[in-house]
Amino acid sequence: MSAPFWDQTPGVVLVRKTMRASDAERWLSKQKEEKRRSHPDSVGDGYKDQALTFLDVRPTDALRLLYAKAWFIMQHMTSLDYIRDLTEVIGPRGSTSEEEAKAADYAADQLKQIGLAPQRQTFLSATSAYAPYALFAGLALLSIVLFWQPQPVGAAGAAVLTGTALVSLILELLFRSNLLRWCLPVDESQNVFATVPCVAHSTSADESPAQRCAQTVVITAHLDTHRTPLVFHSPAWLKVFRLLMPLGIGSAVLLLVLFVIGVFVSDAILRQIALLPGAVLLAVFVLMVQADQTPYTKGADDNASGVATVLLLAERLVQAPLQHTAVTVVFTGCEEVACYGADAYLQEHGPELRNAIHLVIDQVGGAGTVPCVVRGERFLAPAPSDPGLLAIADRVVAEHPELDATTLNLSTAYGELSIGVKHDLRTIALGSLRKDGTSPHWHKASDTLENVDVAVLERSLELAWQLLRGIDASVV
């Protein structure tokens, strides 16, 4: 097993050289007691056993043992405290909501506490993930009404309306501006970001700390949470959801063909056939409207776990910067409504990120899951992770079997990986999933603190850390 993080940190080396075992024992007891008073249900001796098992600490080294226990317990509590604050104190964090803004303020405060200088970017975003698809289905249904009007004018109008809606839907699935977005309400959201410079090789006054580094890694983790639609309530409903996009697009294409034929051939049978795809689109419309009436999740796994992990990574990086790589951590808004926050950040900072690496951390602590490297995702177009980054990730997974990590492809789902690919960045994503590729509490009311697995969180954190070190070591 490679040396634990604290063995590589100057401050820890100093503590180990100067703190007597008895002092360490008293310090540990004091820290545990303070944590127990504030969170009586969260600290137990079970964490000691997990620390010894996971870290393979040698009991003969008393000070090493005590520090390992202390660091591991405090690390558990820090990650759980972040998640608790986001889910229980702030609560559900809908896109563009006041709670999402509070989560951004919280992330900024935490970055300040570890010595960074966070910045804020505001942008306009859609307020609903489902409104564009409901509008698309509604326009297609309206076109059927037009098709039943006197011909050929009715058919021509129906063809134009359906064609416009179909093109707009495809652009929406590709995260591009389109008519559907222009017709729907928007509101203000925000990103919070800060940069940890590398161990710089130059001290030029004309360069920023990040510019003095050989490369930059941008880590994104979203702050907002999703609603709890019917289509996510069970595996059966999830299968229905995954059929909605191809069925909806296929039904609209069939309608468009019927309408074009109807311009030249006036036949009642065409109108009757149009009712069949119309039924599919009506189902899409109803399910999308239903989804927008549901409450938001607390989002413990999706994505308070990712936010907590990135905050812990930032703290590690402040204490032990990478040799060649500057790291910018970005806490994004409005991921759940088509990744507006990540898109806005990469758009605004595009010139300075021309050769950057984009690392996405999303859902990394779900109970019953294992840490996962996402090889690619597909919503409409495929968004593959960068082959070079995958090679580094594969080596990390192979060299650290104790992480019990896997690699998977995702289908019929989008995340900020797609946005990095859209902006031509070398991108890779980390998450935690079951080995069959599913997430047990995804967009459900059960996505709560109680269903976060501390061991998975820690292994995901270590996977991300080792991946960053591998990326840094790849600089020649």
HELIX and SHEET records of a PDB file:
HELIX    1   1 PHE A    5  GLN A    8  5                                   4    
HELIX    2   2 PRO A   10  THR A   18  1                                   9    
HELIX    3   3 ALA A   21  SER A   38  1                                  18    
HELIX    4   4 GLY A   46  LEU A   55  1                                  10    
HELIX    5   5 ALA A   62  ARG A   84  1                                  23    
HELIX    6   6 ASP A   85  ILE A   90  3                                   6    
HELIX    7   7 GLU A   98  GLN A  113  1                                  16    
HELIX    8   8 ALA A  131  PHE A  147  1                                  17    
HELIX    9   9 VAL A  153  LEU A  173  1                                  21    
HELIX   10  10 LEU A  179  CYS A  183  1                                   5    
HELIX   11  11 LEU A  230  PHE A  232  5                                   3    
HELIX   12  12 PRO A  235  PHE A  264  1                                  30    
HELIX   13  13 ALA A  268  ALA A  291  1                                  24    
HELIX   14  14 ALA A  300  SER A  305  3                                   6    
HELIX   15  15 GLY A  306  GLN A  319  1                                  14    
HELIX   16  16 GLU A  335  VAL A  337  5                                   3    
HELIX   17  17 TYR A  340  GLU A  348  1                                   9    
HELIX   18  18 PRO A  351  LEU A  353  5                                   3    
HELIX   19  19 PRO A  387  GLU A  399  1                                  13    
HELIX   20  20 PRO A  401  LEU A  403  5                                   3    
HELIX   21  21 GLU A  416  LYS A  422  1                                   7    
HELIX   22  22 LEU A  449  ASN A  451  5                                   3    
HELIX   23  23 VAL A  454  ALA A  473  1                                  20    
SHEET    1   A 8 GLN A 119  ALA A 126  0                                        
SHEET    2   A 8 VAL A 186  VAL A 196 -1                                        
SHEET    3   A 8 THR A 325  THR A 332 -1                                        
SHEET    4   A 8 GLN A 215  HIS A 222  1                                        
SHEET    5   A 8 ILE A 357  ILE A 361  1                                        
SHEET    6   A 8 ARG A 426  LEU A 433  1                                        
SHEET    7   A 8 VAL A 370  ARG A 378 -1                                        
SHEET    8   A 8 PRO A 382  PRO A 384 -1                                        
SHEET    1   B 8 GLN A 119  ALA A 126  0                                        
SHEET    2   B 8 VAL A 186  VAL A 196 -1                                        
SHEET    3   B 8 THR A 325  THR A 332 -1                                        
SHEET    4   B 8 GLN A 215  HIS A 222  1                                        
SHEET    5   B 8 ILE A 357  ILE A 361  1                                        
SHEET    6   B 8 ARG A 426  LEU A 433  1                                        
SHEET    7   B 8 VAL A 370  ARG A 378 -1                                        
SHEET    8   B 8 THR A 406  SER A 411  1                                        
END                                                                             
